[in-house]
Amino acid sequence: DTAVSQTPKYLVTQMGNDKSIKCEQNLGHDTMYWYKQDSKKFLKIMFSYNNKELIINETVPNRFSPKSPDKAHLNLHINSLELGDSAVYFCASSGTSGASSSYNEQFFGPGTRLTVL
Amino acid sequence: GNSVTQMEGPVTLSEEAFLTINCTYTATGYPSLFWYVQYPGEGLQLLLKATKADDKGSNKGFEATYRKETTSFHLEKGSVQVSDSAVYFCASTGGTSYGKLTFGQGTILTVHP
């Protein structure tokens, strides 16, 4: 009964490949997020979706494309992988949208460690 | 935009020592403030939060008070345990940022027996 789950947990691939990371939450939340954590543990938001609609899109290369087929899922597809994409990617979800979501806890998945060789 | 600055780590303490991890923020509007903890090999968990000035968040012996006058949200614990070894992140949201969390750089805490 994991709240926010991600697959795969580890992903090792070659430069230039295309890969996807999947995220699912069973909390009934309507807002989901993708974060990137670099080797120095620094965390930065990449995207946020509310009710399948993109609401936050930080300065991220367009090789990264999020897709939300429904409120419970937010997948991350990465084209033409580069060495600098190696990181841990975290999915998160929270309960409400709009400014009031500032007060709501975000629940994080266990992370996907991506290694690009 | 919002920013969060945390005390540089890593921090190494002996069991039962007093812990302080400093955190200051800049934000437009009235941010909510959070401390998240990341245990080795795991995702982030919310440790505590405060949503307005002078609020004190507390959990598992950890405390932090939202100080608007000093724009700070320092994390404290009176007596740390080995099991508290983890990475601690201070984070804030802004009133118009639709839940976007801005994180500090993280502080690695190691507690020795």
Interface residues (C-beta under 8 A of the other chain):
Chain A: V4 T31 Y33 K40 K41 F42 L43 K44 I45 S48 N50 I55 I56 F90 A92 S94 S97 G98 A99 S101 S102 Y103 N104 E105 Q106 F107 F108 G109 P110 G111
Chain B: P31 S32 F34 Y36 Q38 E42 G43 L44 Q45 L46 K49 T51 V87 F89 T93 G94 G95 T96 S97 Y98 G99 K100 L101 T102 F103 Q105 G106 I108
